[in-house]
Amino acid sequence: MDALLAFILVIALISVISIRNLLSPFLALIGGALVYGILTGLGTEIPILIAEGAGAVFALLGIPIYCGALIAQIMRGCGYIEQVTEDLVRLLHRPAAVSGIAGYLLSIPCMCCITAFIILTPVIEHLEGACNNEKNLYYIGAYGSVLSFVILYPLPVSYAVVTNLTLPGFSAGQYLATVLPLSAVLLVFLLAAVRRGEGKARAIGAEKTGGFPASRLKAWAPILVPVLLLMAGNILPSAHFFSSISIALLAGAAVALLLANHPARLQAFDKGTRNAGIIMFDLCGAGALGSVIAASPLADTISNAVNGGFPVLLVPFAIAALFQTAQGSRVVTAIATSSLLSGSAIALQIPAIPLVLMIAAGTLVFSYVTDPYFWLLKRTSGDPLATVLWKFTIPLALTGLFLLAVSIVLSTGI
């Protein structure tokens, strides 16, 4: 069967299974990988590809997810989250602003939007004064974290594109001068859209306790330690060891555990391990499906469409959007798209900055059942699949289309 047709059928199958809650996300995604592999004729390679895909996601996110879950549980159990939330509220005043701006900023040192969301989750849960549905804050925080992760340089998505394409005319300063105002406008627009009906933010429990059970230094340490280590690791050559997200978050978890009392430590191991395990199974399922799709002839199908006269300016975006929908990882999408375009005439026909922006825009379309972040949000919010689609997938897709329009304007000089 044609790879593109098989892909559409499998995505539809996973959607139906998920909407009706017939299987867990992990089993639905693994089943989808099996069906897609059979339809595209991969045969005996399928089990190996599934294991490789799931293993690759676990190797990439296993330690960060587990450490993030431990940090979150320690901060809840020891009351640190009250102090952190109160500080953010005093600075930003509105719950949506706390969520969106914190998500946007945390992705930068964390170099990972999922890790940023995990750190942000206990802060969001400790807010009141939200809009009509307090779960909206999860989606606002997720949007902010994805926005900065996708378009800012040298975060992994844009860095992968620039590195693979070796763009001679690319200037990091000019690129940031273009995308920083764009991202600020998008984030402000989102916050303005949800501001109606929103109350003034305050930390739950702050007024009841009249204070906080931990000092500000203890409360912020589990968050600041990994952030500072990541910054040092990416700036100082002598501290490069700490540029690994896994190492930095291990240090943050170690600090959190050392500061915690014994009951809070035991509770963190119990609940944190359980939550991390559920999340990781969903993420590994997405990785397995992505691995099988990547091994199929889907890339050849894309190349044939390009050679068939598809408008050149839309090619980078279309390829990235298809890869993103197919396997879910924004970094993998950036690498696969830029690798496919590397050395082609298409990469030479579009100016450097619009080209990077087009591929980044494509990674925002279409974040659905193959996207690990989609399942993390569904698990965290407890919302049905259709709600996550409406509040997460659609806003990101619209943002991607807006960035595509901006990049076309920049490339044509309209």
ABEGO torsion letter per residue (X at the ends): XBAAAAAAAAAAAAAAAAAAGABBAAAAAAAAAAAAAAAAGAEAAAAAAAAAAAAAAAAAAAAAAAAAAAAAAAAAAAGAAAAAAAAAAAAAGBAAAAAAAAAAAAAAAAGBAAAAAAAAAAAAAABBGBBABAAAAAAAAAAAAAAAAAABOABAAAAAAAAAAGBAABBAAAAAAAAAAAAAAAAAAAAAAAABGBBBBBBBGAAAAGEBABBAAAAAAAAAAAAAAAAAAAABAAAAAAABAAAAAAAAAAAAAAABBAAAAAAAAAAAAAAAAAAAAAAAAAAAAAAAAAABAAAAAAAAAAAAGBBAAAAAAAAAAAAAAAAGBAAAAAAAAAAAABGBAAAAABBAAAAAAAAAAAAAOBBBAABAAAAAAAAAAGBBAAAAAAAAAAAAAAAAAAAAAAAAAAAAGX
